Amino acid sequence: MRAQSKTPLFDTLLNHAKRKVTSFHTPGHKNGNSIDKRLKSFTGRNAYYFDVTVFPEVDSLHDPVGPIKKAQELMAQAYGVSNSFFLVNGSSVGNLAMLLSSCNATDSVILSRNCHKSALSGIILSGIWPIWLQPKIDKNLDIILDSSPDQIEAALKEFPEAKAVFITSPTYNGIATDLVKIAEICHKQGKILLVDEAHGPHLKFHKDLPISAVEAGADLCVQSTHKILSALSQGSVLHFNSELVELARTKKIVSMLQTTSPNYLTLASMDLARKQAVESGEKMFNKIIHWANQGRDKINQLNNFSCFSRNDIKLLGYDLDVTKITINVTKTGLTGYEIEDILAKEYNVQVDCADIFNMIAITGIGTEKKDISQLYKALEEIDVKYHGEQKNWVLDLPSLSTEMVMMPRDIFFSSNTKRVPLKKAVGHISAQTLTPYPPGIPVLIPGERITKEICEYLIDLSEKDIRVSGQETDFLKTIKVVTM
Ligand SMILES: Cc1ncc(COP(=O)(O)O)c(C=O)c1O
């Protein structure tokens, strides 16, 4: 563990920054000299001395041989994998890299429709055939669940040609699927397991959290170090631990997808975040888990707000990262969006996201006890002060196991498309991605046959004037389809 107390990249950059070297390299602000005074007076000058570019002393992200190499090796050691790659465009670029590294064009991948949009981008760019699984919905808790081992087993039976399985675990709500079983199922059949663990860089560091993806046996996984640990925004990692995927290709793909001007402050923060998680993660998450559980219990005593517990989720066959607090608001008669707005404007509290039914309060390694108290106290007041009319909204999805007729990439890059009235779209092949919110899951993607059920679902949304992400026009009256 002594090696883990080292921070080679941070130390190199700090050394460089302290020397106040005259800069004849990018970026143009020259050690902060020309940064706007209002920004500089707020942040101070020192941070800008970290904002350097590639030169031998600070190493290159694309061909690391010095401190970046050492920092990545320490990251790999901390997570128990063979290789880790620093990412400076979040897990979004990590999802692209996982798909492009593990599959060739025309390979197929099994994945649940609730995957992050970057996974869909990866499918379009790589020319993969997606095999979509219908996400499960829990209508009591108003949440969506990623694939269970049973779903994966059945899908692999039906589509034995699939090269890989892509899982999102934990989800935004912190719900983790049984990755140990899924890894077993995949590896028994020689399939690659890719895990989007954007929300789980901390799982490895506390025994009372769900098992982490690499410990469960994932081949590749991505983590947003910035989401829960203390890396700066965009700082993420791709972990590689596979005999089924080629390491050299993964290296090349990661390099192809990343900027040649990475932010070194972000890179340095990854080095420090790893040291902190290894040395103090257990202690820090001990407290956070305790406070989050206390907060959840207190919120559950309010009249109109409720939070599911780890036990509730275990009853569904899943596990819960208890550091995430999902607050159901339906009994208030207001939407999650409305409560989010009240919290922000009246109580100076900002949650991570909201939908009609829930808000998600994400704690992180920097959360303090008083933060959870502030959230609780605000909800306690709102519980008394604000009530709307009860609505009968139901979280629902049409059947999404539709027929993929053409490859998403072929449609995305084709101009053989036209718009047809929504009412006449049944049977056509979609050339659009359409994602209603909630639940934020695409009901159509390029290459998919438009079913009567999906068409009726979209017509209903259009009649209610609900905007659908990707609709491209002011009103959802037409849809772009493929011309034969
Ligand atoms: C499940 C999931 N995967 C990937 C991402 C993308 O992560 P990043 O913001 O680090 O690019 C997100 C972002 O919220 C996410 O929720």
The ligand as a Gaussian input file, in Angstrom:
#p B3LYP/6-31G(d) Opt

LIG

0 1
 C      -24.889000       5.776000     -16.495000
 C      -24.011000       6.857000     -17.056000
 N      -23.017000       6.529000     -17.890000
 C      -22.189000       7.437000     -18.413000
 C      -22.345000       8.768000     -18.125000
 C      -21.421000       9.766000     -18.714000
 O      -20.485000      10.119000     -17.755000
 P      -19.604000      11.451000     -17.878000
 O      -20.507000      12.565000     -17.436000
 O      -18.469000      11.196000     -16.956000
 O      -19.208000      11.583000     -19.293000
 C      -23.382000       9.178000     -17.263000
 C      -23.572000      10.592000     -16.948000
 O      -24.392000      11.001000     -16.194000
 C      -24.245000       8.199000     -16.721000
 O      -25.254000       8.534000     -15.911000

